[in-house]
Amino acid sequence: MDFLKDEKIKSGMYFLLAAGAVYLAFRFLLPLVLPFVAAGLFAMLLYPIVRFLHRRLRLPVYAAGAFVLLTFLCLLLMAVFSIGQMLLTQMVAFFQNFETYERYLTEQVDGLCIGCDRLLRLEKGTVMGVLSSAMEVLMERIQTDILPALTAKTLKFAAGTAAILGTVLIVIVSTLMVIKDMEKYREDYKRLCESKYLNGLLGSLRGGGAAYLKTQLLLLALIAAILSAGFFILRNPYALLLGVAIAVFDAFPVLGSGLILVPWALIHLFAGSYTQAIVLLLMFFICQVLREFLEPKLLGGKLGIRPVTMMLAIYAGVKLFGVAGVFLGPIGLLFIRGIMEQIGGSKGEEVQRVEVGEEE
Protein backbone atom coordinates (compact mmCIF):
# COMPACT_ATOMS: atom_id res chain seq x y z
CA MET A 1 0.00 0.00 0.00
CA ASP A 2 3.00 2.30 -0.31
CA PHE A 3 1.66 3.63 -3.61
CA LEU A 4 -1.15 5.35 -1.66
CA LYS A 5 1.48 7.61 -0.09
CA ASP A 6 2.22 9.14 -3.50
CA GLU A 7 0.57 12.59 -3.58
CA LYS A 8 -0.25 12.35 -7.31
CA ILE A 9 -2.03 9.02 -6.84
CA LYS A 10 -3.86 10.42 -3.83
CA SER A 11 -4.95 13.47 -5.81
CA GLY A 12 -6.12 11.24 -8.64
CA MET A 13 -8.17 9.12 -6.26
CA TYR A 14 -9.68 12.21 -4.63
CA PHE A 15 -10.55 13.54 -8.10
CA LEU A 16 -12.26 10.30 -9.09
CA LEU A 17 -14.21 10.22 -5.83
CA ALA A 18 -15.27 13.86 -6.24
CA ALA A 19 -16.25 13.26 -9.89
CA GLY A 20 -18.25 10.17 -8.91
CA ALA A 21 -20.04 12.05 -6.12
CA VAL A 22 -20.91 14.95 -8.46
CA TYR A 23 -22.16 12.55 -11.15
CA LEU A 24 -24.38 10.66 -8.69
CA ALA A 25 -25.71 13.95 -7.30
CA PHE A 26 -26.55 15.29 -10.77
CA ARG A 27 -28.01 11.97 -11.95
CA PHE A 28 -30.19 11.08 -8.95
CA LEU A 29 -30.39 14.01 -6.51
CA LEU A 30 -30.75 16.95 -8.91
CA PRO A 31 -34.05 15.76 -10.49
CA LEU A 32 -35.55 15.53 -7.00
CA VAL A 33 -34.53 19.00 -5.83
CA LEU A 34 -34.65 20.84 -9.17
CA PRO A 35 -38.21 22.22 -8.69
CA PHE A 36 -37.20 23.65 -5.32
CA VAL A 37 -33.95 25.06 -6.73
CA ALA A 38 -36.03 26.78 -9.42
CA ALA A 39 -38.39 28.07 -6.72
CA GLY A 40 -35.45 29.47 -4.77
CA LEU A 41 -34.08 31.25 -7.85
CA PHE A 42 -37.48 32.75 -8.68
CA ALA A 43 -37.87 33.86 -5.06
CA MET A 44 -34.44 35.54 -5.09
CA LEU A 45 -35.37 37.29 -8.33
CA LEU A 46 -38.73 38.59 -7.08
CA TYR A 47 -37.91 39.28 -3.44
CA PRO A 48 -36.46 42.81 -3.93
CA ILE A 49 -39.80 43.92 -5.42
CA VAL A 50 -41.70 42.18 -2.63
CA ARG A 51 -39.55 43.88 0.01
CA PHE A 52 -40.12 47.27 -1.67
CA LEU A 53 -43.92 46.81 -1.59
CA HIS A 54 -43.76 45.57 1.98
CA ARG A 55 -41.78 48.59 3.19
CA ARG A 56 -43.44 51.32 1.12
CA LEU A 57 -47.06 50.17 0.97
CA ARG A 58 -47.06 48.27 4.28
CA LEU A 59 -48.37 45.16 2.55
CA PRO A 60 -47.89 41.83 4.34
CA VAL A 61 -45.00 39.88 2.86
CA TYR A 62 -47.28 37.00 1.88
CA ALA A 63 -49.75 39.32 0.08
CA ALA A 64 -46.99 41.28 -1.65
CA GLY A 65 -45.34 38.00 -2.69
CA ALA A 66 -48.58 36.63 -4.10
CA PHE A 67 -49.20 39.85 -6.05
CA VAL A 68 -45.66 40.01 -7.50
CA LEU A 69 -45.62 36.29 -8.31
CA LEU A 70 -49.01 36.46 -10.03
CA THR A 71 -47.93 39.50 -12.06
CA PHE A 72 -44.67 37.81 -13.02
CA LEU A 73 -46.47 34.63 -14.08
CA CYS A 74 -48.96 36.59 -16.19
CA LEU A 75 -46.17 38.47 -17.99
CA LEU A 76 -44.18 35.26 -18.44
CA LEU A 77 -47.19 33.39 -19.84
CA MET A 78 -47.96 36.25 -22.23
CA ALA A 79 -44.37 36.28 -23.49
CA VAL A 80 -44.20 32.48 -23.80
CA PHE A 81 -47.60 32.36 -25.53
CA SER A 82 -46.65 35.09 -28.02
CA ILE A 83 -43.26 33.59 -28.86
CA GLY A 84 -44.68 30.06 -28.90
CA GLN A 85 -47.50 31.09 -31.22
CA MET A 86 -45.02 32.70 -33.63
CA LEU A 87 -42.75 29.64 -33.55
CA LEU A 88 -45.67 27.24 -34.04
CA THR A 89 -47.06 29.30 -36.94
CA GLN A 90 -43.66 29.36 -38.64
CA MET A 91 -43.15 25.61 -38.09
CA VAL A 92 -46.57 24.81 -39.60
CA ALA A 93 -45.87 27.08 -42.59
CA PHE A 94 -42.47 25.45 -43.08
CA PHE A 95 -43.89 21.92 -43.20
CA GLN A 96 -46.71 23.03 -45.50
CA ASN A 97 -44.17 24.42 -47.98
CA PHE A 98 -41.60 21.68 -47.45
CA GLU A 99 -41.90 20.28 -50.99
CA THR A 100 -41.25 23.71 -52.50
CA TYR A 101 -38.13 24.21 -50.39
CA GLU A 102 -36.99 20.67 -51.21
CA ARG A 103 -37.19 21.38 -54.95
CA TYR A 104 -35.39 24.70 -54.52
CA LEU A 105 -32.64 23.10 -52.43
CA THR A 106 -32.26 20.30 -54.99
CA GLU A 107 -31.83 22.85 -57.79
CA GLN A 108 -29.23 24.78 -55.81
CA VAL A 109 -27.33 21.62 -54.90
CA ASP A 110 -27.42 20.45 -58.55
CA GLY A 111 -25.95 23.74 -59.71
CA LEU A 112 -23.29 23.61 -56.99
CA CYS A 113 -22.34 20.02 -57.90
CA ILE A 114 -22.08 20.88 -61.60
CA GLY A 115 -19.83 23.81 -60.71
CA CYS A 116 -17.63 21.51 -58.61
CA ASP A 117 -17.40 19.01 -61.49
CA ARG A 118 -16.22 21.76 -63.81
CA LEU A 119 -13.79 23.21 -61.29
CA LEU A 120 -12.24 19.83 -60.47
CA ARG A 121 -12.44 18.65 -64.11
CA LEU A 122 -14.46 15.59 -63.18
CA GLU A 123 -16.97 13.71 -65.24
CA LYS A 124 -20.40 15.31 -65.12
CA GLY A 125 -22.46 13.93 -62.23
CA THR A 126 -19.51 12.65 -60.16
CA VAL A 127 -19.99 14.98 -57.19
CA MET A 128 -23.77 14.54 -57.39
CA GLY A 129 -23.36 10.77 -57.29
CA VAL A 130 -21.20 10.91 -54.17
CA LEU A 131 -23.65 13.31 -52.51
CA SER A 132 -26.65 11.14 -53.45
CA SER A 133 -25.01 8.08 -51.92
CA ALA A 134 -24.30 9.97 -48.71
CA MET A 135 -27.88 11.27 -48.58
CA GLU A 136 -29.28 7.75 -49.05
CA VAL A 137 -27.23 6.52 -46.10
CA LEU A 138 -28.34 9.53 -44.04
CA MET A 139 -32.04 9.04 -44.86
CA GLU A 140 -31.79 5.34 -44.03
CA ARG A 141 -30.19 6.22 -40.70
CA ILE A 142 -32.94 8.77 -39.99
CA GLN A 143 -35.71 6.27 -40.76
CA THR A 144 -34.20 3.40 -38.78
CA ASP A 145 -32.72 5.21 -35.77
CA ILE A 146 -33.70 8.86 -35.39
CA LEU A 147 -37.43 8.85 -36.22
CA PRO A 148 -38.32 5.94 -33.87
CA ALA A 149 -36.37 7.63 -31.07
CA LEU A 150 -38.16 10.96 -31.69
CA THR A 151 -41.55 9.22 -31.76
CA ALA A 152 -40.83 7.46 -28.48
CA LYS A 153 -39.70 10.71 -26.86
CA THR A 154 -42.80 12.53 -28.16
CA LEU A 155 -45.11 9.90 -26.67
CA LYS A 156 -43.17 10.00 -23.42
CA PHE A 157 -43.46 13.80 -23.33
CA ALA A 158 -47.21 13.64 -23.97
CA ALA A 159 -47.63 11.05 -21.22
CA GLY A 160 -45.64 13.20 -18.81
CA THR A 161 -47.60 16.42 -19.45
CA ALA A 162 -49.64 15.93 -16.26
CA ALA A 163 -46.42 15.43 -14.28
CA ILE A 164 -44.97 18.60 -15.81
CA LEU A 165 -48.05 20.60 -14.81
CA GLY A 166 -47.79 19.18 -11.30
CA THR A 167 -44.12 20.18 -11.13
CA VAL A 168 -44.97 23.71 -12.28
CA LEU A 169 -47.60 23.96 -9.53
CA ILE A 170 -45.03 22.79 -6.95
CA VAL A 171 -42.57 25.45 -8.18
CA ILE A 172 -45.21 28.21 -7.90
CA VAL A 173 -46.33 27.23 -4.39
CA SER A 174 -42.72 26.72 -3.23
CA THR A 175 -41.72 30.12 -4.61
CA LEU A 176 -44.44 31.81 -2.59
CA MET A 177 -43.42 29.92 0.55
CA VAL A 178 -39.76 30.81 0.12
CA ILE A 179 -40.63 34.50 -0.42
CA LYS A 180 -42.70 34.48 2.77
CA ASP A 181 -39.76 33.21 4.87
CA MET A 182 -36.90 34.68 2.82
CA GLU A 183 -35.29 36.46 5.79
CA LYS A 184 -35.20 33.22 7.79
CA TYR A 185 -33.63 31.39 4.85
CA ARG A 186 -30.99 34.12 4.60
CA GLU A 187 -30.12 33.68 8.26
CA ASP A 188 -29.90 29.90 7.78
CA TYR A 189 -27.65 30.43 4.78
CA LYS A 190 -25.36 32.71 6.78
CA ARG A 191 -25.08 30.09 9.53
CA LEU A 192 -24.34 27.46 6.88
CA CYS A 193 -21.55 29.60 5.49
CA GLU A 194 -19.92 29.76 8.91
CA SER A 195 -18.47 26.35 8.13
CA LYS A 196 -15.22 27.20 6.35
CA TYR A 197 -15.40 24.11 4.13
CA LEU A 198 -18.93 24.80 2.90
CA ASN A 199 -18.20 28.51 2.66
CA GLY A 200 -15.21 27.88 0.39
CA LEU A 201 -17.17 25.48 -1.82
CA LEU A 202 -20.23 27.71 -2.04
CA GLY A 203 -18.03 30.75 -2.64
CA SER A 204 -16.35 29.18 -5.67
CA LEU A 205 -19.73 28.13 -7.05
CA ARG A 206 -21.26 31.56 -6.47
CA GLY A 207 -18.46 33.18 -8.41
CA GLY A 208 -17.98 30.66 -11.20
CA GLY A 209 -21.24 28.76 -11.60
CA ALA A 210 -23.52 31.79 -11.44
CA ALA A 211 -21.29 33.74 -13.83
CA TYR A 212 -21.23 30.88 -16.33
CA LEU A 213 -25.02 30.41 -16.29
CA LYS A 214 -25.69 34.13 -16.63
CA THR A 215 -23.19 34.45 -19.48
CA GLN A 216 -24.52 31.51 -21.48
CA LEU A 217 -28.17 32.50 -21.08
CA LEU A 218 -27.43 36.12 -21.98
CA LEU A 219 -25.39 35.10 -25.03
CA LEU A 220 -28.12 32.69 -26.11
CA ALA A 221 -30.75 35.46 -25.92
CA LEU A 222 -28.56 38.05 -27.69
CA ILE A 223 -27.48 35.71 -30.50
CA ALA A 224 -31.08 34.56 -31.02
CA ALA A 225 -32.18 38.21 -31.23
CA ILE A 226 -29.39 39.13 -33.69
CA LEU A 227 -30.04 36.13 -35.93
CA SER A 228 -33.81 36.67 -35.89
CA ALA A 229 -33.30 40.33 -36.80
CA GLY A 230 -30.97 39.34 -39.64
CA PHE A 231 -33.43 36.85 -41.07
CA PHE A 232 -36.19 39.44 -40.70
CA ILE A 233 -34.09 41.86 -42.78
CA LEU A 234 -33.75 39.11 -45.39
CA ARG A 235 -37.56 38.80 -45.26
CA ASN A 236 -37.34 35.18 -44.30
CA PRO A 237 -40.80 33.94 -43.20
CA TYR A 238 -39.17 31.78 -40.50
CA ALA A 239 -36.99 34.47 -38.95
CA LEU A 240 -37.75 33.69 -35.31
CA LEU A 241 -37.68 29.90 -35.78
CA LEU A 242 -34.30 29.98 -37.54
CA GLY A 243 -32.86 32.53 -35.11
CA VAL A 244 -33.72 30.46 -32.02
CA ALA A 245 -32.65 27.14 -33.61
CA ILE A 246 -29.25 28.42 -34.79
CA ALA A 247 -28.66 30.21 -31.46
CA VAL A 248 -29.17 26.92 -29.59
CA PHE A 249 -26.83 25.23 -32.08
CA ASP A 250 -24.28 27.99 -31.46
CA ALA A 251 -24.14 27.14 -27.75
CA PHE A 252 -22.42 23.84 -28.50
CA PRO A 253 -18.61 23.92 -28.68
CA VAL A 254 -16.86 23.37 -32.03
CA LEU A 255 -20.17 23.36 -33.92
CA GLY A 256 -21.30 26.99 -33.66
CA SER A 257 -23.53 29.01 -35.95
CA GLY A 258 -20.86 29.07 -38.66
CA LEU A 259 -21.57 25.44 -39.51
CA ILE A 260 -24.97 26.59 -40.79
CA LEU A 261 -24.50 30.23 -41.80
CA VAL A 262 -21.22 29.91 -43.75
CA PRO A 263 -22.35 27.07 -46.10
CA TRP A 264 -25.67 28.85 -46.53
CA ALA A 265 -23.85 32.04 -47.51
CA LEU A 266 -21.62 30.11 -49.95
CA ILE A 267 -24.68 28.60 -51.64
CA HIS A 268 -26.13 32.09 -52.13
CA LEU A 269 -22.73 33.32 -53.34
CA PHE A 270 -22.48 30.62 -56.03
CA ALA A 271 -26.10 31.28 -56.97
CA GLY A 272 -25.37 34.99 -57.49
CA SER A 273 -27.45 36.22 -54.52
CA TYR A 274 -24.69 38.47 -53.20
CA THR A 275 -26.89 40.48 -50.83
CA GLN A 276 -28.15 37.33 -49.10
CA ALA A 277 -24.60 35.98 -48.83
CA ILE A 278 -23.22 39.23 -47.38
CA VAL A 279 -25.99 39.49 -44.77
CA LEU A 280 -25.51 35.86 -43.69
CA LEU A 281 -21.75 36.29 -43.39
CA LEU A 282 -22.27 39.55 -41.48
CA MET A 283 -24.63 37.75 -39.06
CA PHE A 284 -22.00 35.07 -38.52
CA PHE A 285 -19.28 37.68 -37.94
CA ILE A 286 -21.41 39.60 -35.40
CA CYS A 287 -22.22 36.39 -33.49
CA GLN A 288 -18.55 35.40 -33.39
CA VAL A 289 -17.41 38.83 -32.23
CA LEU A 290 -20.15 38.89 -29.60
CA ARG A 291 -19.16 35.49 -28.21
CA GLU A 292 -15.38 36.08 -28.40
CA PHE A 293 -15.41 39.51 -26.72
CA LEU A 294 -18.49 39.49 -24.50
CA GLU A 295 -18.00 36.04 -22.97
CA PRO A 296 -14.55 36.76 -21.44
CA LYS A 297 -15.75 40.17 -20.26
CA LEU A 298 -18.82 38.78 -18.51
CA LEU A 299 -16.96 35.89 -16.96
CA GLY A 300 -14.09 38.17 -15.99
CA GLY A 301 -11.75 35.25 -15.39
CA LYS A 302 -14.02 33.93 -12.62
CA LEU A 303 -13.93 30.37 -13.92
CA GLY A 304 -10.17 30.04 -14.26
CA ILE A 305 -10.66 27.04 -16.57
CA ARG A 306 -8.66 26.54 -19.75
CA PRO A 307 -10.66 26.43 -23.01
CA VAL A 308 -9.71 22.80 -23.75
CA THR A 309 -10.77 21.76 -20.25
CA MET A 310 -14.05 23.65 -20.68
CA MET A 311 -14.67 21.90 -24.00
CA LEU A 312 -13.95 18.54 -22.37
CA ALA A 313 -16.39 19.34 -19.55
CA ILE A 314 -19.14 20.33 -22.00
CA TYR A 315 -18.52 17.23 -24.14
CA ALA A 316 -18.62 14.94 -21.10
CA GLY A 317 -21.74 16.71 -19.85
CA VAL A 318 -23.54 16.26 -23.17
CA LYS A 319 -22.58 12.58 -23.33
CA LEU A 320 -23.78 11.97 -19.77
CA PHE A 321 -26.81 14.28 -19.46
CA GLY A 322 -27.82 15.18 -23.03
CA VAL A 323 -28.47 18.79 -24.02
CA ALA A 324 -28.57 19.86 -20.35
CA GLY A 325 -24.92 18.81 -20.16
CA VAL A 326 -23.94 22.06 -21.88
CA PHE A 327 -24.64 23.67 -18.51
CA LEU A 328 -24.20 20.72 -16.15
CA GLY A 329 -20.75 19.78 -17.47
CA PRO A 330 -18.98 23.05 -16.56
CA ILE A 331 -20.94 23.40 -13.31
CA GLY A 332 -19.99 19.85 -12.37
CA LEU A 333 -16.36 20.70 -13.11
CA LEU A 334 -16.63 23.69 -10.77
CA PHE A 335 -18.07 21.42 -8.07
CA ILE A 336 -15.17 18.99 -8.50
CA ARG A 337 -12.62 21.79 -8.44
CA GLY A 338 -14.20 23.27 -5.30
CA ILE A 339 -14.10 19.90 -3.54
CA MET A 340 -10.46 19.39 -4.56
CA GLU A 341 -9.57 22.88 -3.29
CA GLN A 342 -11.19 22.13 0.06
CA ILE A 343 -9.36 18.80 0.30
CA GLY A 344 -6.08 20.53 -0.54
CA GLY A 345 -6.78 23.32 1.96
CA SER A 346 -7.59 20.91 4.77
CA LYS A 347 -4.44 18.91 4.05
CA GLY A 348 -2.40 22.08 4.12
CA GLU A 349 -3.84 23.02 7.51
CA GLU A 350 -3.05 19.56 8.88
CA VAL A 351 0.55 19.85 7.72
CA GLN A 352 0.79 23.31 9.25
CA ARG A 353 -0.54 22.03 12.60
CA VAL A 354 1.99 19.17 12.57
CA GLU A 355 4.83 21.59 11.88
CA VAL A 356 3.70 23.92 14.67
CA GLY A 357 3.51 20.97 17.06
CA GLU A 358 7.01 19.86 16.14
CA GLU A 359 8.35 23.37 16.74
CA GLU A 360 6.79 23.47 20.17
C-alpha positions as CSV (number, residue, x, y, z in Angstrom):
1,M,0.0,0.0,0.0
2,D,3.0,2.3,-0.3
3,F,1.7,3.6,-3.6
4,L,-1.1,5.3,-1.7
5,K,1.5,7.6,-0.1
6,D,2.2,9.1,-3.5
7,E,0.6,12.6,-3.6
8,K,-0.3,12.3,-7.3
9,I,-2.0,9.0,-6.8
10,K,-3.9,10.4,-3.8
11,S,-5.0,13.5,-5.8
12,G,-6.1,11.2,-8.6
13,M,-8.2,9.1,-6.3
14,Y,-9.7,12.2,-4.6
15,F,-10.6,13.5,-8.1
16,L,-12.3,10.3,-9.1
17,L,-14.2,10.2,-5.8
18,A,-15.3,13.9,-6.2
19,A,-16.3,13.3,-9.9
20,G,-18.2,10.2,-8.9
21,A,-20.0,12.1,-6.1
22,V,-20.9,14.9,-8.5
23,Y,-22.2,12.5,-11.1
24,L,-24.4,10.7,-8.7
25,A,-25.7,14.0,-7.3
26,F,-26.6,15.3,-10.8
27,R,-28.0,12.0,-11.9
28,F,-30.2,11.1,-9.0
29,L,-30.4,14.0,-6.5
30,L,-30.8,17.0,-8.9
31,P,-34.1,15.8,-10.5
32,L,-35.6,15.5,-7.0
33,V,-34.5,19.0,-5.8
34,L,-34.6,20.8,-9.2
35,P,-38.2,22.2,-8.7
36,F,-37.2,23.7,-5.3
37,V,-33.9,25.1,-6.7
38,A,-36.0,26.8,-9.4
39,A,-38.4,28.1,-6.7
40,G,-35.4,29.5,-4.8
41,L,-34.1,31.2,-7.9
42,F,-37.5,32.8,-8.7
43,A,-37.9,33.9,-5.1
44,M,-34.4,35.5,-5.1
45,L,-35.4,37.3,-8.3
46,L,-38.7,38.6,-7.1
47,Y,-37.9,39.3,-3.4
48,P,-36.5,42.8,-3.9
49,I,-39.8,43.9,-5.4
50,V,-41.7,42.2,-2.6
51,R,-39.5,43.9,0.0
52,F,-40.1,47.3,-1.7
53,L,-43.9,46.8,-1.6
54,H,-43.8,45.6,2.0
55,R,-41.8,48.6,3.2
56,R,-43.4,51.3,1.1
57,L,-47.1,50.2,1.0
58,R,-47.1,48.3,4.3
59,L,-48.4,45.2,2.6
60,P,-47.9,41.8,4.3
61,V,-45.0,39.9,2.9
62,Y,-47.3,37.0,1.9
63,A,-49.8,39.3,0.1
64,A,-47.0,41.3,-1.6
65,G,-45.3,38.0,-2.7
66,A,-48.6,36.6,-4.1
67,F,-49.2,39.9,-6.1
68,V,-45.7,40.0,-7.5
69,L,-45.6,36.3,-8.3
70,L,-49.0,36.5,-10.0
71,T,-47.9,39.5,-12.1
72,F,-44.7,37.8,-13.0
73,L,-46.5,34.6,-14.1
74,C,-49.0,36.6,-16.2
75,L,-46.2,38.5,-18.0
76,L,-44.2,35.3,-18.4
77,L,-47.2,33.4,-19.8
78,M,-48.0,36.2,-22.2
79,A,-44.4,36.3,-23.5
80,V,-44.2,32.5,-23.8
81,F,-47.6,32.4,-25.5
82,S,-46.7,35.1,-28.0
83,I,-43.3,33.6,-28.9
84,G,-44.7,30.1,-28.9
85,Q,-47.5,31.1,-31.2
86,M,-45.0,32.7,-33.6
87,L,-42.7,29.6,-33.6
88,L,-45.7,27.2,-34.0
89,T,-47.1,29.3,-36.9
90,Q,-43.7,29.4,-38.6
91,M,-43.2,25.6,-38.1
92,V,-46.6,24.8,-39.6
93,A,-45.9,27.1,-42.6
94,F,-42.5,25.4,-43.1
95,F,-43.9,21.9,-43.2
96,Q,-46.7,23.0,-45.5
97,N,-44.2,24.4,-48.0
98,F,-41.6,21.7,-47.5
99,E,-41.9,20.3,-51.0
100,T,-41.3,23.7,-52.5
101,Y,-38.1,24.2,-50.4
102,E,-37.0,20.7,-51.2
103,R,-37.2,21.4,-55.0
104,Y,-35.4,24.7,-54.5
105,L,-32.6,23.1,-52.4
106,T,-32.3,20.3,-55.0
107,E,-31.8,22.9,-57.8
108,Q,-29.2,24.8,-55.8
109,V,-27.3,21.6,-54.9
110,D,-27.4,20.4,-58.6
111,G,-25.9,23.7,-59.7
112,L,-23.3,23.6,-57.0
113,C,-22.3,20.0,-57.9
114,I,-22.1,20.9,-61.6
115,G,-19.8,23.8,-60.7
116,C,-17.6,21.5,-58.6
117,D,-17.4,19.0,-61.5
118,R,-16.2,21.8,-63.8
119,L,-13.8,23.2,-61.3
120,L,-12.2,19.8,-60.5
121,R,-12.4,18.6,-64.1
122,L,-14.5,15.6,-63.2
123,E,-17.0,13.7,-65.2
124,K,-20.4,15.3,-65.1
125,G,-22.5,13.9,-62.2
126,T,-19.5,12.6,-60.2
127,V,-20.0,15.0,-57.2
128,M,-23.8,14.5,-57.4
129,G,-23.4,10.8,-57.3
130,V,-21.2,10.9,-54.2
131,L,-23.6,13.3,-52.5
132,S,-26.6,11.1,-53.5
133,S,-25.0,8.1,-51.9
134,A,-24.3,10.0,-48.7
135,M,-27.9,11.3,-48.6
136,E,-29.3,7.7,-49.0
137,V,-27.2,6.5,-46.1
138,L,-28.3,9.5,-44.0
139,M,-32.0,9.0,-44.9
140,E,-31.8,5.3,-44.0
141,R,-30.2,6.2,-40.7
142,I,-32.9,8.8,-40.0
143,Q,-35.7,6.3,-40.8
144,T,-34.2,3.4,-38.8
145,D,-32.7,5.2,-35.8
146,I,-33.7,8.9,-35.4
147,L,-37.4,8.8,-36.2
148,P,-38.3,5.9,-33.9
149,A,-36.4,7.6,-31.1
150,L,-38.2,11.0,-31.7
151,T,-41.5,9.2,-31.8
152,A,-40.8,7.5,-28.5
153,K,-39.7,10.7,-26.9
154,T,-42.8,12.5,-28.2
155,L,-45.1,9.9,-26.7
156,K,-43.2,10.0,-23.4
157,F,-43.5,13.8,-23.3
158,A,-47.2,13.6,-24.0
159,A,-47.6,11.1,-21.2
160,G,-45.6,13.2,-18.8
161,T,-47.6,16.4,-19.4
162,A,-49.6,15.9,-16.3
163,A,-46.4,15.4,-14.3
164,I,-45.0,18.6,-15.8
165,L,-48.0,20.6,-14.8
166,G,-47.8,19.2,-11.3
167,T,-44.1,20.2,-11.1
168,V,-45.0,23.7,-12.3
169,L,-47.6,24.0,-9.5
170,I,-45.0,22.8,-7.0
171,V,-42.6,25.5,-8.2
172,I,-45.2,28.2,-7.9
173,V,-46.3,27.2,-4.4
174,S,-42.7,26.7,-3.2
175,T,-41.7,30.1,-4.6
176,L,-44.4,31.8,-2.6
177,M,-43.4,29.9,0.6
178,V,-39.8,30.8,0.1
179,I,-40.6,34.5,-0.4
180,K,-42.7,34.5,2.8
181,D,-39.8,33.2,4.9
182,M,-36.9,34.7,2.8
183,E,-35.3,36.5,5.8
184,K,-35.2,33.2,7.8
185,Y,-33.6,31.4,4.9
186,R,-31.0,34.1,4.6
187,E,-30.1,33.7,8.3
188,D,-29.9,29.9,7.8
189,Y,-27.6,30.4,4.8
190,K,-25.4,32.7,6.8
191,R,-25.1,30.1,9.5
192,L,-24.3,27.5,6.9
193,C,-21.6,29.6,5.5
194,E,-19.9,29.8,8.9
195,S,-18.5,26.3,8.1
196,K,-15.2,27.2,6.4
197,Y,-15.4,24.1,4.1
198,L,-18.9,24.8,2.9
199,N,-18.2,28.5,2.7
200,G,-15.2,27.9,0.4
201,L,-17.2,25.5,-1.8
202,L,-20.2,27.7,-2.0
203,G,-18.0,30.8,-2.6
204,S,-16.4,29.2,-5.7
205,L,-19.7,28.1,-7.0
206,R,-21.3,31.6,-6.5
207,G,-18.5,33.2,-8.4
208,G,-18.0,30.7,-11.2
209,G,-21.2,28.8,-11.6
210,A,-23.5,31.8,-11.4
211,A,-21.3,33.7,-13.8
212,Y,-21.2,30.9,-16.3
213,L,-25.0,30.4,-16.3
214,K,-25.7,34.1,-16.6
215,T,-23.2,34.4,-19.5
216,Q,-24.5,31.5,-21.5
217,L,-28.2,32.5,-21.1
218,L,-27.4,36.1,-22.0
219,L,-25.4,35.1,-25.0
220,L,-28.1,32.7,-26.1
221,A,-30.7,35.5,-25.9
222,L,-28.6,38.1,-27.7
223,I,-27.5,35.7,-30.5
224,A,-31.1,34.6,-31.0
225,A,-32.2,38.2,-31.2
226,I,-29.4,39.1,-33.7
227,L,-30.0,36.1,-35.9
228,S,-33.8,36.7,-35.9
229,A,-33.3,40.3,-36.8
230,G,-31.0,39.3,-39.6
231,F,-33.4,36.8,-41.1
232,F,-36.2,39.4,-40.7
233,I,-34.1,41.9,-42.8
234,L,-33.8,39.1,-45.4
235,R,-37.6,38.8,-45.3
236,N,-37.3,35.2,-44.3
237,P,-40.8,33.9,-43.2
238,Y,-39.2,31.8,-40.5
239,A,-37.0,34.5,-39.0
240,L,-37.8,33.7,-35.3
241,L,-37.7,29.9,-35.8
242,L,-34.3,30.0,-37.5
243,G,-32.9,32.5,-35.1
244,V,-33.7,30.5,-32.0
245,A,-32.7,27.1,-33.6
246,I,-29.3,28.4,-34.8
247,A,-28.7,30.2,-31.5
248,V,-29.2,26.9,-29.6
249,F,-26.8,25.2,-32.1
250,D,-24.3,28.0,-31.5
251,A,-24.1,27.1,-27.8
252,F,-22.4,23.8,-28.5
253,P,-18.6,23.9,-28.7
254,V,-16.9,23.4,-32.0
255,L,-20.2,23.4,-33.9
256,G,-21.3,27.0,-33.7
257,S,-23.5,29.0,-36.0
258,G,-20.9,29.1,-38.7
259,L,-21.6,25.4,-39.5
260,I,-25.0,26.6,-40.8
261,L,-24.5,30.2,-41.8
262,V,-21.2,29.9,-43.8
263,P,-22.3,27.1,-46.1
264,W,-25.7,28.8,-46.5
265,A,-23.9,32.0,-47.5
266,L,-21.6,30.1,-49.9
267,I,-24.7,28.6,-51.6
268,H,-26.1,32.1,-52.1
269,L,-22.7,33.3,-53.3
270,F,-22.5,30.6,-56.0
271,A,-26.1,31.3,-57.0
272,G,-25.4,35.0,-57.5
273,S,-27.4,36.2,-54.5
274,Y,-24.7,38.5,-53.2
275,T,-26.9,40.5,-50.8
276,Q,-28.1,37.3,-49.1
277,A,-24.6,36.0,-48.8
278,I,-23.2,39.2,-47.4
279,V,-26.0,39.5,-44.8
280,L,-25.5,35.9,-43.7
281,L,-21.7,36.3,-43.4
282,L,-22.3,39.6,-41.5
283,M,-24.6,37.8,-39.1
284,F,-22.0,35.1,-38.5
285,F,-19.3,37.7,-37.9
286,I,-21.4,39.6,-35.4
287,C,-22.2,36.4,-33.5
288,Q,-18.6,35.4,-33.4
289,V,-17.4,38.8,-32.2
290,L,-20.1,38.9,-29.6
291,R,-19.2,35.5,-28.2
292,E,-15.4,36.1,-28.4
293,F,-15.4,39.5,-26.7
294,L,-18.5,39.5,-24.5
295,E,-18.0,36.0,-23.0
296,P,-14.5,36.8,-21.4
297,K,-15.7,40.2,-20.3
298,L,-18.8,38.8,-18.5
299,L,-17.0,35.9,-17.0
300,G,-14.1,38.2,-16.0
301,G,-11.8,35.3,-15.4
302,K,-14.0,33.9,-12.6
303,L,-13.9,30.4,-13.9
304,G,-10.2,30.0,-14.3
305,I,-10.7,27.0,-16.6
306,R,-8.7,26.5,-19.7
307,P,-10.7,26.4,-23.0
308,V,-9.7,22.8,-23.8
309,T,-10.8,21.8,-20.2
310,M,-14.1,23.6,-20.7
311,M,-14.7,21.9,-24.0
312,L,-14.0,18.5,-22.4
313,A,-16.4,19.3,-19.5
314,I,-19.1,20.3,-22.0
315,Y,-18.5,17.2,-24.1
316,A,-18.6,14.9,-21.1
317,G,-21.7,16.7,-19.8
318,V,-23.5,16.3,-23.2
319,K,-22.6,12.6,-23.3
320,L,-23.8,12.0,-19.8
321,F,-26.8,14.3,-19.5
322,G,-27.8,15.2,-23.0
323,V,-28.5,18.8,-24.0
324,A,-28.6,19.9,-20.4
325,G,-24.9,18.8,-20.2
326,V,-23.9,22.1,-21.9
327,F,-24.6,23.7,-18.5
328,L,-24.2,20.7,-16.1
329,G,-20.7,19.8,-17.5
330,P,-19.0,23.1,-16.6
331,I,-20.9,23.4,-13.3
332,G,-20.0,19.8,-12.4
333,L,-16.4,20.7,-13.1
334,L,-16.6,23.7,-10.8
335,F,-18.1,21.4,-8.1
336,I,-15.2,19.0,-8.5
337,R,-12.6,21.8,-8.4
338,G,-14.2,23.3,-5.3
339,I,-14.1,19.9,-3.5
340,M,-10.5,19.4,-4.6
341,E,-9.6,22.9,-3.3
342,Q,-11.2,22.1,0.1
343,I,-9.4,18.8,0.3
344,G,-6.1,20.5,-0.5
345,G,-6.8,23.3,2.0
346,S,-7.6,20.9,4.8
347,K,-4.4,18.9,4.1
348,G,-2.4,22.1,4.1
349,E,-3.8,23.0,7.5
350,E,-3.0,19.6,8.9
351,V,0.6,19.9,7.7
352,Q,0.8,23.3,9.2
353,R,-0.5,22.0,12.6
354,V,2.0,19.2,12.6
355,E,4.8,21.6,11.9
356,V,3.7,23.9,14.7
357,G,3.5,21.0,17.1
358,E,7.0,19.9,16.1
359,E,8.4,23.4,16.7
360,E,6.8,23.5,20.2
